[in-house]
Amino acid sequence: MKQISTPNERGRSFLYFTLVGIFNTLFNVLLFDVLLFSGLLDASWANFVSLLISIILSYFLNKYLVFKDDERFNGVQLLYFMIGTFLIQVITQHSAVWLLGEVYIVPGQIVYAIVEFARLPASEYFVVMNTAKIIGVLISMLVTYLFYNKVIFIAKVRNPQ
C-alpha cells in the first residue's frame, strides 16, 4: 500500500475521494431509480439494496483508486469500512441537522436571506434544514476521508530485514 505523505499527494487523494463520492452518489441514486421504477422493489427495499451496493462499490473504489491499497480483498476491512462509514455519517449529519437546523440556525438564515433576495421559491424551514444537511455532509466527508486514510487503508510499515 502506498503511503500518502506529501501535501500534493494528500490533495490529489482528497480530490479522488471527492470524485469517487460524487460518482458513487450518482450510482446510488440511479440504481435506486432503476430498482424502484422498474417495479422490481418498493422504495424501502430499493433504497436498502442501492445503499448496500453503493457502500460496497465505495469500498473498492476507495481501496484501489483513492488510497492505492494493493493488498488482497479483506472481508474484515470491508466490515469495518461499512460500520465506520455508517457511524460517521449518522453521527456527523444528525448532529449538524440538529445543531444547525434547530439550535443555532444562523447559517441557514443567512442562506435564506440570499434565497429570498434572489426571489427563489423556498420556505425558510426548507432552506435552514437543507443548509444544515449540506454542512453535515461536508463535515462527514472530511471525517470519513480521515477515517479511511488513518484507520481503514493505513499503510503497513514493513520491517526491512
PyMOL commands that set and color helices and strands:
alter all, ss='L'
color gray80, all
select helices_A, chain A and resi 7-37+43-66+75-103+106-117+124-152
alter helices_A, ss='H'
color red, helices_A
deselect
rebuild
show_as cartoon
